[in-house]
Amino acid sequence: MFGTSRRAAALVIALSVWSAGEAAWQLTGPDGRSFSLVIVLWALALPLPLLAARRAPGLAAVAVVALVVARDVAEYRAPGAAAQSVVLLAALFLSEAGAPPRSFPVRGLAAAALLMGGVVVMDLGGFGVFQNASLGGYAHTLTLAIGGVSAGIALRDRRGEAERREREVRELEAGAEHRIDLALAGERARIATEVDATVALLLDGVRPLADRARHVAADEFASLMTAVHDRAQAAMLELRRAVRLLRGPDDAPNIKRDNPSLETAEAAARRTRVAHTLALAAPVVLLALLGIVDQLTEVVDPFPASFPIPDPVLGPASPWVTAVLCPLPLLLRDRWPVTATFAVFALVVGRMLLHDLSTLTFSQFYVVAAVTFIGAAHARRRSAGALIVVGGTFTSLLCMALEQQPYEAYAYSFAALLPFACGLGGLLVRDRVASSVRARRAHERADAAQEERARERVMAERLTAARELHDVVGHAVTIITLQAAVAVRYAPLDLVRARRAGAAVAQVAGDVERDLARLGATAAPTDDLARLAERSGLPVTLRQRVSTTDLPLPLALTTVRIVQEALTNVGRHAGPVPVIVTLERVGRDLVIDIVNGPGRRGVGGGSGRGITGMLERVELYSGALTVGPTDAGGWRVRAQIPLEPHRIPA
């Protein structure tokens, strides 16, 4: 029916029948006026627009409010129509409960504005039910508007969060293999980069020199083989670094970070605490204000002196003080929802016994209804939420009985159904919150399982590459180093033997080139910084006060690789922002400083091991690496390496 489920349609029809029955009961009672079919039919029609609430919640709510306002203007409302308040509350609740999550509450505000506007027009125009409306009438209408719309927003946002979490879990599970493949592809690319550094030293540094040494004179032969020996030793250092990195545990490197990152984290945590505190205190403040307005109603619109209302037991200030104290236990609702809720119920009953609340007030019913909703929404288990609903309904009926007034039986239906309906709404919110929590935990489990699978496969890929790199390159570098040493030693003594050793170097270099092809290595040359900056595609300002050609070969390679990795990270995570690369000598240290401006959107991706690789390279020379944000919102990578030679352990 109008896109509404059978259960929802049954509830709407039941509400319609109750509204019509209440009107007929009031009209035919001892204090009622003559029976009017128009009044009964109008009461019957009030909830019917809610049948379309699933497809058009805003229009359905506005239609209900329009019927209520028209009924009050025509004065077709039976005296004390409690069902109308429940229908209004349900309409305002559904106006936002069916809206898109996190959207501006235009539907609820439109319905609430129509309701409040109708009351104001009737009051100023002097017609309808609200002619010469009292402060209590305004407070009653505003409470319904705020309570209904706020509850709908709460359900809407919790529903949206649960659906978003469930969608994320489905997307995570659907794309698990694809993400693992991407991780493997990124890891293979990183492995190839690590292998390339060693291959560049071997193939670009060793093999050309060994080939030249075959056709040169004896004196030049010795110098060439000395260079081969130095290149081979540099390759061995690079090999050790690459193998250690590949075999190392996949955890975060121990990197010094600048203070701004800590300050940013503290500021975010501070904002979260403030937001949570405000959300926790807001209902308490609103309910305290409602209690104060309730007391103002007695002062502004007093009942006739002949109306028997007992004075407060603790004095005239007691109602004002207890109005503020009554909702305070709700501050503990996150930790003890049932205890906090029943503490408020007990305080409301206590206020009734002390005569701080009476027939002149209405907050005993609205506070109980609001607390029932809040408590049921925060309950950890559905049974605890149901207990809160029963407790709220009983407390509301008890408050009406304590007024000791000759109410008709239908009046108790309002006292029972208002907290009961609010409690059901709270249970709906609680179920959505529980669904969101379950979806979040499922997302975390799926994410952790996927991350573990990716880590295992990436680690297996790394170990395989490390083993093959060690077996292929380690053996080759050892032979090249030994043969080059032999060639250097025997060049002045036995040139034939020295040339055989040089030929062996060229042969081993050729063999390792073929063997490394299956690791995806390439003979990429060691770029100078100017070429590297030009090829990065970033607006790089190079301040090079030390030439890489003046550095020892391993240190020059380390310098180029650090700059290369830093520029790659800028492109990935910050986009095409200005970068300043500085290479200078400070005292006895070589300083490599890369600073980029505030980031825009980069291309993303990466294995997350680039900083680890830079740290590994710097630690080989007993240097220090500092990585972190700058005060201007950019990012800095700074490496400081001693220029004195260091012995690198095997």
ABEGO torsion letter per residue (X at the ends): XGGBBAAAAAAAAAAAAAAAAAAAAAAABAABBBBBAAAAAAAAAAAAAAAAAAABAAAAAAAAAAAAAAAAAAGABBBGBAAAAAAAAAAAAAAAAABBBGBBBAAAAAAAAAAAAAAAAAAAAGBEAABGBBAAAAAAAAAAAAAAAAAAAAAAAAAAAAAAAAAAAAAAAAAAAAAAAAAAAAAAAAAAAAAAAAAAAAAAAAAAAAAAAAABBAAAAAAAAAAAAAAAAAAAAAAAAAAAAAABBBBBBBBBBBAAAAAAAAAAAAAAAAAAAAAAAAAAAAAAAAAAAAAAAAAABBBBAABBBBBBAAEAAAAAAAAAAAAAAAAAAAABAAAAAAAAAAAAAAAAAAGABBAABAAAAAAAAAAAAAAAAABABAAAAAAAAAAAAAAAAAAAAAAGBBBBAAAAAAAAAAAAAAAAAAAAAAAAAAAAAAAAAAAAAAAAAAAAAAAAAAAAAAAAAAAAAAAAAAAAAAAAAAAAAAAAAAAAABAAAAAAAAAAAAAAAAAAAAAAAAAGBBBBBBBBAAAAAAAAGBBBBBBBABBAAABBAAAAAAAAAAAAAAAAAAAAAAEBBBBBBBBBBBEABBBBBBBBBBBBBBAEEEAGAAAAAAAAAAAAAGBBBBBEBBAAGBBBBBBBBBABBBBBBX
